Amino acid sequence: MGGMPVEAPATSIFTARGVTKIYDMGQVQVHALRGCDFDLYPGELIVLLGPSGSGKSTLFNILGGLDRASGGTVNFKDHDLTKATEKELTRYRREHVGFVFQFYNLIPSLTARENVAAVTEIASNPMRPEEALELVGLGDRLDHFPSQLSGGQQQRVAIARAIAKRPDVLLCDEPTGALDSETGIVVLEAIDRVNRELGSATALITHNVDIAHMADRVIHMTNGRVSSVEPNAHRVNPRELHW
């Protein structure tokens, strides 16, 4: 039979199945994840939506090797993170994952360039700090200290620091949570550009439903589980978002 060849589906960079996370809080057990299934594919940008306590940050911490699952399996490519030693998890974080959090965690006594260099000096295949800062639109702020930068500029330095190691995965937890709408959009533009130009698979946690329009897929989390997955027909440019 003739016809067009069928393209094989992409292999996921992350595969999580039946992931549980239980925290012992004295007499009480808190079930943060209750059998969570999750996939992330190379080069895509996804947004995780859900109310506080739905398990978004817990899942991120497990994917990023900052925490361990209580049960289930978490695989990064061919690495089983649930069986990794602490040394292996440290190496995994250093070589493969970039983190961006709501608060910038910059070192006040270092310039923007020096804050990024703190990461590139221990990475195996880093870009130059100047290149990373240029990518997020801060090529003219290399020698500014955090106190000389606005909140949005500081967050973009944090993004440059995260991407300077050329990570396979960029995990962003409420990166615009401390910013006003206009500044937040500039930060989202930087994340979008990094995803498109570096090809780092990017996952972004937010409680802001409008941000979901910039994603390839939207993952909804409820009560420790993925409740639905919605593909977007097309990604909206962050400049077109309003909230």
Phi, psi and omega in degrees: 000140178273193179123172181285142176294144179272125181284131180293141178296147180295147175278131183292146177278330173237136171227114178242131182226128175060034186285128175240153174216120180240127176255129175273115181246072182069244181278352188244140171256129178256120179268098182280324175233137187233057180090059186269130173250137188204140173228146173225131186254152182305132172080353183273163174240120178242155175241131174260122179246148176165156180291166174304137180087003181278349176107005184300306184292325177298315178299317179301314182297326178287316178298324182276359179076016177272342181214166181244145175288150173280332180199169182089186181233143176227115180243131170254110188053242180257017179260128176270103184289337181288340181252002184288146174283168177300320179296319179292322177294321178298315179295319178301312179298318184294321189266335193236342190237135170250137182244138171229126183246174180297323179255141201284331177056037176277155177274114189301329185275000180249146176288171177305313180299318183289326176297320178288320181297334179301332178270317185295334181291341180246006180268156184276328182219062188279160166272165178291144179307321180299321180293317180296318180290326176297321182296330179259015173080025181238029179298342180259013181235024188302320188256017176272142175275158180309322181294344180264004183243150175287170179301317179294323177293320177297320179294326178289329172296319179298322177294316178301319178297319182291326186265351184295338178276003184057060186288150171292328186227135174243118181252119184241115183255104181051052186294342179250009187298332182258012188241154173286171188302309184296317179293321179300321180296321177298319178294317178296325176298321178296317179296317180298317180294318179299316180298317183287320187271324179268336181077014177292127173299128191236128176238131187233120174273134173205158170259000185267107186295334181295328181295337182302336183292343181273000187265158167287318178223150178243123180256119178263130178244137179218126173053044174081010179226158169282115184269332176197157177230124182238119172282143173268136179299323174207152179278132178274137175297133181308331180297339181269357179281150178220136172204000000 
